[in-house]
Structures are given as structure tokens and as C-alpha cells.
Amino acid sequence: MRALTLLLLAVPLAACNRAEPEVGAVLPDGRLATAQLITATGAPAGRATLREVAGGVRVTLDVNSLPTGTHGAHVHTTGRCDAPDFASAGPHWNPANSKHGTLNPQGPHAGDMPNIEIGRDGRGTVGITLAGATLDGMLDADGAAMMVHATADDLQTDPSGNSGARIACGVFAPV
């Protein structure tokens, strides 16, 4: 009887000692969505991936054939990429109605990402975990899009960080 009592006491304690995975940790059953980016002329420009992770969604952006320099990158609220200006993708994904930018005391938007550096070979990669984001929230009835802008995002000016024209866009679809 004493062994059974000790066992019954140990089970809840073991459960309490299980640490929650750290934000950003890969979930074995995490879902994916991808977007194939295109330019305004329809040329391929790379790929973006959304991956469910502990506490949010990991966004990875790999671009090619884009102009050298620093460019703003954001998840936009609508899954449409109508050329030539990609305005159909709507504003940045912002379910909490925050202000734009990580340097803005009232920000950031949920879809705000760091700038992407594109080398002389036209390639660049950036990734971030959007804490609190969900794949279901991004892939709602009107979907979501990945956007690359013509210039650097200043990370504070609302609503878009003065990051210029939209030069590459891709619509996310579940994998």
C-alpha cells in the first residue's frame, strides 16, 4: 500500500516538472505553409515558409533574383498577389491593431519582420519566430501573403516603416 501511495504522489510531481517547450522550439506535429514569391513581372523570386513552433509561428524567407541591399519584409493580411503593385495583399498582418515596428513603443504588428539583406548575387535569407501567432490566424478565410519591399524598413514608422514599393509577393498555402 505504501508503494502505491508513493507512486500516486510521484505521478503528479513528474507532470509538474515537465517544462513547456521554449518559444520557437520545433513541434513534432507542427503544420507548414509555403509561399512561392514572384516579382511584378511574374518572375520567380524565392520562397517563404510558415512553421508552427512552440508559442508561435516561425517565418523563414529565402529570396533570389532581387535587387542588392536592405529590404523590408512582412507578412500581409490577405492571400492575394495581384501585379503590378501587389496592393491586393492588403496591409501588414496586425490582428491586435498595434502600430508598426519593433522600435515603435506601441508596436509591432504581428506580421513585422526584420529587414532582409540581399547580396550582390540577388539572394538573401531571414527568419523570425512571431510569438503568439498561429497558423490558423494567418491562414484565415482570406489567407496571408509574404511581401518584400523595395527599401529598408525603419522599424518604427506606422503603418509600413517607409519600406517603399512592394517588389515580391507570395500567397501562403498549407503543405
Buried (B, 14 or more C-beta within 10 A) or exposed (E): EEEEEEEEEEEEEEEEEEEEEEEBEEEEEBBBBBBBBBBBEEEBBBBBBBBBBBBBBBBBBBBBBBEEBBBBBBBBBBBBBEEEEBBBBBBBBBBEEBBBBBEBEEBBBBBBBBBBBBEEEBBBBBBBBBEEBBBEBBBBEEBBBBBBBBBBBBBBBBEBBBBBEBBBBBBBBEE
